[in-house]
Each structure stands twice: as C-alpha cells, then as structure tokens.
Amino acid sequence: MPTNFGRTGFGTKSNKRKSSGKQTAPGYKNICDSFTKKIASYKTLCGQAVGPAKVSRPSPATLNSFSKLIEKGA
C-alpha cells in the first residue's frame, strides 16, 4: 500500500497559497519605491540611447555618467 508521507505527486496541485507579490511590508515600501524610480530612470536613458533621433542621442560617456548619478540617487 503506497503512502505519500505528505508529499504531492506529479501533476497534483498543492494547497499552499502563493503570494501575488503586491503586498509589501511597511518598512520596505520606501526601498521599493526607490527601486521603481531608478528602474524608470534607467528605462528612460535606454530609450534615449536607442531612439530614432540620432542627432540628439547622448554619447555613451554621457549615458554612463547619468547612470552613475541614478545609482547614487540623484
């Protein structure tokens, strides 16, 4: 007589609830907001680097200096 000893078999669903990832502990809210702002800034820099306007495209050195400012929180 086979027993599972509390394990789920292949193809069976577990009854554990998964987190949606949207709940943030109060102490981490500021950190998450900071990360979100930094990500948005990096996306903006990336968009400027690959955009269609070649004349107004910043140089790699300029992009690198801006990315360092973003990292510092400027």
C-alpha positions in Angstrom: 0.0 0.0 0.0 1.8 3.2 -1.2 1.9 6.3 1.0 2.9 9.8 0.1 4.1 10.9 3.5 2.8 14.4 3.0 4.3 14.9 -0.5 2.3 15.8 -3.5 2.7 13.6 -6.6 3.5 14.6 -10.1 0.7 16.6 -11.7 -1.2 17.3 -8.4 -1.9 20.8 -7.1 -0.5 21.9 -3.7 -2.9 23.7 -1.3 -0.3 26.3 -0.5 -1.3 29.9 -1.2 1.1 31.8 -3.4 1.8 35.5 -2.8 0.8 37.9 -5.6 3.9 39.9 -4.9 1.9 43.2 -4.5 1.9 43.2 -0.7 4.9 45.0 0.8 5.9 45.2 4.4 5.7 48.8 5.6 9.4 49.1 6.3 10.3 48.1 2.7 7.8 50.5 0.9 10.4 53.3 0.6 13.0 50.9 -0.7 10.6 49.5 -3.3 9.6 53.0 -4.4 13.2 53.9 -4.8 13.9 50.9 -6.9 10.9 51.6 -9.1 12.0 55.2 -9.7 15.6 54.0 -10.5 14.2 51.4 -13.0 12.1 54.1 -14.7 15.1 56.4 -14.9 17.3 53.6 -16.5 14.5 52.8 -18.9 14.4 56.5 -19.9 18.2 56.5 -20.5 17.9 53.3 -22.6 15.1 54.8 -24.6 17.2 57.9 -25.4 20.1 55.7 -26.4 18.1 53.6 -28.9 15.6 56.2 -30.1 15.2 57.3 -33.7 16.8 60.7 -33.3 20.5 60.2 -34.0 21.4 63.9 -33.7 20.1 64.3 -30.2 21.3 60.9 -28.9 23.6 61.2 -25.9 27.1 59.8 -26.1 28.0 56.6 -24.2 30.1 58.6 -21.8 27.1 60.9 -21.0 24.8 57.9 -20.5 27.4 56.3 -18.2 27.7 59.4 -16.1 23.9 59.7 -15.9 23.6 56.1 -14.8 26.1 56.7 -12.0 24.0 59.7 -10.8 20.9 57.4 -10.8 22.7 54.8 -8.8 23.7 57.5 -6.2 20.0 58.5 -6.0 20.2 61.8 -7.8 
